[in-house]
Amino acid sequence: METLLLGIHYFLCFFLVVVILLQAGKGADIGAAFGGASQTVFGSRGPATFLAKMTAIAAILFLVTSLSLAELAKRGGSASVIDNAAIPEQTAPDTPQEGAPASDTTK
């Protein structure tokens, strides 16, 4: 499931980049303000183009796949390599415990 979702996410990423790069920039109209004859320098562009609609749809799907992948990673991310590692046993130090007679090591 995660692999399929990741493949769709990659496809949407590349599709979104291509659709954005195919669109004409809005900055071309602002040049008309300094001597051009355009009447819609800062006005509306009219109805949204097909590429603008495709960009919005692709961006929404990209967001959905991003959130889905994050949720899958959160659920499946509880296992760790450290959890499987064996904990070494603690050995007692050579010092005598409290109340025990001290051994004579000065022979």
SETOR-292687 format. One record per residue (C-alpha): z, y, x; residue number from 1. Coordinates in pm, 1 decimal, m for minus. Example, Ala and Ser with C-alpha at 12.3 -4.5 7.8 and 13.67 -1.06 7.14 Angstrom:
BEGIN
pz = 780.0 | py = m450.0 | px = 1230.0 | k = 1;
pz = 714.0 | py = m106.0 | px = 1367.0 | k = 2;
This chain:
BEGIN
pz = 0.0 | py = 0.0 | px = 0.0 | k = 1;
pz = 94.6 | py = 239.8 | px = 274.9 | k = 2;
pz = m223.2 | py = 164.2 | px = 471.0 | k = 3;
pz = m442.7 | py = 232.8 | px = 167.9 | k = 4;
pz = m258.4 | py = 556.5 | px = 95.8 | k = 5;
pz = m291.4 | py = 661.5 | px = 459.8 | k = 6;
pz = m667.1 | py = 594.9 | px = 450.6 | k = 7;
pz = m703.1 | py = 806.0 | px = 137.0 | k = 8;
pz = m495.4 | py = 1079.4 | px = 301.8 | k = 9;
pz = m721.3 | py = 1086.3 | px = 608.9 | k = 10;
pz = m1033.0 | py = 1096.9 | px = 391.0 | k = 11;
pz = m892.0 | py = 1386.4 | px = 187.9 | k = 12;
pz = m802.1 | py = 1570.3 | px = 507.4 | k = 13;
pz = m1155.6 | py = 1555.2 | px = 644.3 | k = 14;
pz = m1307.4 | py = 1626.4 | px = 301.6 | k = 15;
pz = m1086.6 | py = 1932.8 | px = 260.5 | k = 16;
pz = m1189.6 | py = 2068.1 | px = 601.3 | k = 17;
pz = m1560.5 | py = 2020.8 | px = 523.4 | k = 18;
pz = m1536.7 | py = 2179.8 | px = 177.5 | k = 19;
pz = m1351.6 | py = 2480.8 | px = 316.1 | k = 20;
pz = m1602.5 | py = 2529.2 | px = 597.2 | k = 21;
pz = m1897.0 | py = 2510.5 | px = 356.1 | k = 22;
pz = m1774.1 | py = 2805.8 | px = 150.8 | k = 23;
pz = m1895.3 | py = 3158.4 | px = 211.1 | k = 24;
pz = m1628.2 | py = 3394.4 | px = 333.9 | k = 25;
pz = m1494.8 | py = 3671.6 | px = 112.7 | k = 26;
pz = m1486.8 | py = 3913.4 | px = 404.9 | k = 27;
pz = m1862.1 | py = 3967.7 | px = 388.5 | k = 28;
pz = m1826.0 | py = 4190.3 | px = 82.2 | k = 29;
pz = m1581.3 | py = 4427.9 | px = 244.1 | k = 30;
pz = m1854.9 | py = 4552.4 | px = 479.8 | k = 31;
pz = m2028.8 | py = 4708.8 | px = 184.3 | k = 32;
pz = m1741.0 | py = 4954.7 | px = 148.2 | k = 33;
pz = m1854.4 | py = 5132.6 | px = 464.3 | k = 34;
pz = m2207.6 | py = 5219.7 | px = 364.3 | k = 35;
pz = m2335.1 | py = 4926.1 | px = 161.3 | k = 36;
pz = m2435.4 | py = 4930.0 | px = m202.8 | k = 37;
pz = m2216.0 | py = 4651.8 | px = m337.3 | k = 38;
pz = m2026.8 | py = 4727.5 | px = m658.3 | k = 39;
pz = m1776.4 | py = 4442.9 | px = m628.6 | k = 40;
pz = m1599.6 | py = 4515.0 | px = m301.5 | k = 41;
pz = m1249.7 | py = 4446.4 | px = m431.4 | k = 42;
pz = m1340.2 | py = 4328.7 | px = m782.2 | k = 43;
pz = m1346.6 | py = 3979.3 | px = m923.4 | k = 44;
pz = m1591.6 | py = 3724.2 | px = m795.7 | k = 45;
pz = m1671.6 | py = 3593.3 | px = m1138.7 | k = 46;
pz = m1627.6 | py = 3227.9 | px = m1233.3 | k = 47;
pz = m1505.0 | py = 2995.9 | px = m962.9 | k = 48;
pz = m1777.4 | py = 2814.2 | px = m776.7 | k = 49;
pz = m1811.3 | py = 2438.1 | px = m758.4 | k = 50;
pz = m1685.7 | py = 2436.2 | px = m399.7 | k = 51;
pz = m1379.6 | py = 2639.8 | px = m495.4 | k = 52;
pz = m1293.5 | py = 2389.2 | px = m766.9 | k = 53;
pz = m1346.0 | py = 2099.4 | px = m525.9 | k = 54;
pz = m1118.6 | py = 2271.4 | px = m274.2 | k = 55;
pz = m841.4 | py = 2306.9 | px = m531.1 | k = 56;
pz = m870.5 | py = 1943.7 | px = m642.2 | k = 57;
pz = m877.9 | py = 1815.6 | px = m283.5 | k = 58;
pz = m577.2 | py = 2032.0 | px = m190.8 | k = 59;
pz = m374.0 | py = 1899.7 | px = m484.1 | k = 60;
pz = m462.2 | py = 1538.3 | px = m400.0 | k = 61;
pz = m379.3 | py = 1603.0 | px = m33.0 | k = 62;
pz = m37.4 | py = 1735.1 | px = m136.5 | k = 63;
pz = 24.2 | py = 1432.4 | px = m358.5 | k = 64;
pz = m66.7 | py = 1186.4 | px = m82.8 | k = 65;
pz = 148.8 | py = 1378.9 | px = 166.7 | k = 66;
pz = 452.3 | py = 1359.3 | px = m60.7 | k = 67;
pz = 385.9 | py = 993.0 | px = m137.3 | k = 68;
pz = 363.3 | py = 903.7 | px = 231.0 | k = 69;
pz = 685.1 | py = 1093.6 | px = 299.3 | k = 70;
pz = 862.9 | py = 904.4 | px = 21.0 | k = 71;
pz = 735.0 | py = 569.4 | px = 150.4 | k = 72;
pz = 850.3 | py = 655.5 | px = 501.7 | k = 73;
pz = 1194.6 | py = 753.0 | px = 372.6 | k = 74;
pz = 1239.4 | py = 428.4 | px = 181.5 | k = 75;
pz = 1109.2 | py = 200.7 | px = 454.9 | k = 76;
pz = 1272.1 | py = 384.6 | px = 741.2 | k = 77;
pz = 1619.7 | py = 231.4 | px = 708.5 | k = 78;
pz = 1558.3 | py = m47.3 | px = 960.6 | k = 79;
pz = 1603.4 | py = 33.3 | px = 1324.4 | k = 80;
pz = 1576.9 | py = m146.6 | px = 1655.6 | k = 81;
pz = 1929.6 | py = m39.2 | px = 1735.0 | k = 82;
pz = 2059.6 | py = m218.5 | px = 1424.3 | k = 83;
pz = 1924.1 | py = m549.1 | px = 1558.4 | k = 84;
pz = 2071.4 | py = m509.5 | px = 1906.9 | k = 85;
pz = 2376.0 | py = m718.9 | px = 1993.1 | k = 86;
pz = 2691.6 | py = m522.3 | px = 2063.4 | k = 87;
pz = 2851.5 | py = m634.0 | px = 2392.3 | k = 88;
pz = 3208.7 | py = m752.6 | px = 2360.8 | k = 89;
pz = 3479.9 | py = m529.7 | px = 2498.9 | k = 90;
pz = 3689.9 | py = m695.0 | px = 2769.0 | k = 91;
pz = 4054.4 | py = m615.7 | px = 2809.1 | k = 92;
pz = 4145.6 | py = m408.7 | px = 3113.9 | k = 93;
pz = 4345.0 | py = m566.7 | px = 3398.6 | k = 94;
pz = 4641.2 | py = m335.5 | px = 3343.7 | k = 95;
pz = 4948.1 | py = m493.7 | px = 3188.0 | k = 96;
pz = 5021.6 | py = m415.1 | px = 2827.9 | k = 97;
pz = 5325.3 | py = m224.1 | px = 2715.8 | k = 98;
pz = 5643.2 | py = m434.6 | px = 2719.3 | k = 99;
pz = 5498.1 | py = m708.0 | px = 2938.4 | k = 100;
pz = 5662.3 | py = m774.4 | px = 3274.0 | k = 101;
pz = 5471.0 | py = m634.9 | px = 3567.7 | k = 102;
pz = 5328.5 | py = m895.3 | px = 3801.4 | k = 103;
pz = 5414.2 | py = m884.3 | px = 4165.0 | k = 104;
pz = 5097.2 | py = m824.3 | px = 4365.1 | k = 105;
pz = 5264.0 | py = m732.6 | px = 4695.1 | k = 106;
pz = 5296.8 | py = m1082.3 | px = 4842.7 | k = 107;
